[in-house]
Amino acid sequence: MKRGRSSLAAILPFLWLAVFFAFPFFLVAKLSLSDTALAIPPYTPRLDWSQGLAGVRAFLAGLDGETYARLTKDSLYLSAYLSSLRLAAEGSGLLLLIGYPIAYGISRCPPRVRQALVMAVILPFWTSFLIRIYAWIAILKPAGVLNAVLHVVGLPPLDILNTETAVLLGLVYAYLPFMVLPLYAVLDRQDESLIEAAQDLGATPLAAFWRVTFPLSLPGALAGALLCFIPMAGEFVIPDLLGGSDTLMLGRVIWTEFFADRDWPAASAVAIVLLATLVVPILLFERQQAKVLS
């Protein structure tokens, strides 16, 4: 009886992955090998089960890689691809520069203060993500809060909304907790006696930090960077609301192709290319996460 329950418990995660990952993935992969058509649904070929094996063979024969070839010929997709990776990398770098001091400061606070600060980092998750991004529109628009403050202090207004700068601000704001928490988990578990030993051997506090604390925190820094880079590369809401028409990211391209242009094969192919690009960061993140938790 216990063996049957343990087998069921082992099977359930695989069933979950099969239903919510494998099946949607194969559906998108099949759409990426299809061709655009003026029909409902807007692609061909479609599997006709009424024809039996002949229908399956005709369906498989109609699949091709023309959509992927079309992606390589259109500079829009390459520009969006490179722009997504660049903005995700820049956002991850900024998050590391901002998040590391925050995580380090929290880890060195007394336990009660530390718990309150960790709660403050998590607190934005209690508010709708969409509402928080709309709030940045109110801050960054020409007649918004930012320019009102600049006017009061006598500085010229800034035109930030609908630019890549606004997108980076939104990315850093939205994903900062994902950088701080892994770093805090690593820094909080470090043995303070190592710092004391380094200082006893003549190292200054700054030298002890660079030679002891920082190297030991690199797994958390890499885990946080990957945890932020992976979703930012496919982000849609932030570039759509804060970025202008010149801000290209694959999330916006996928939405446009799927809903506006009704080019489901192209949208699926772009999604597959993005997923293939993120496979390596995902594997690296899983490896670093295992190190952080070990």
Secondary structure, 3 states (H helix, E strand, C coil): CHHHHHHHHHHHHHHHHHHHHHHHHHHHHHHHCCEECCCCCCEECCCCHHHCHHHHHHHHHHCCCHHHHHHHHCHHHHHHHHHHHHHHHHHHHHHHHHHHHHHHHHHCCCHHHHHHHHHHHHHHHHCCHHHHHHHHHHHHCCCCHHHHHHHHCCCCCCCCCCCHHHHHHHHHHHHHHHHHHHHHHHHHCCCHHHHHHHHHCCCCHHHHHHHHHHHHHHHHHHHHHHHHHHHHHCCCHHHHHHCCCCCCCHHHHHHHHHHHCCCHHHHHHHHHHHHHHHHHHHHHHHHHHHHHHC
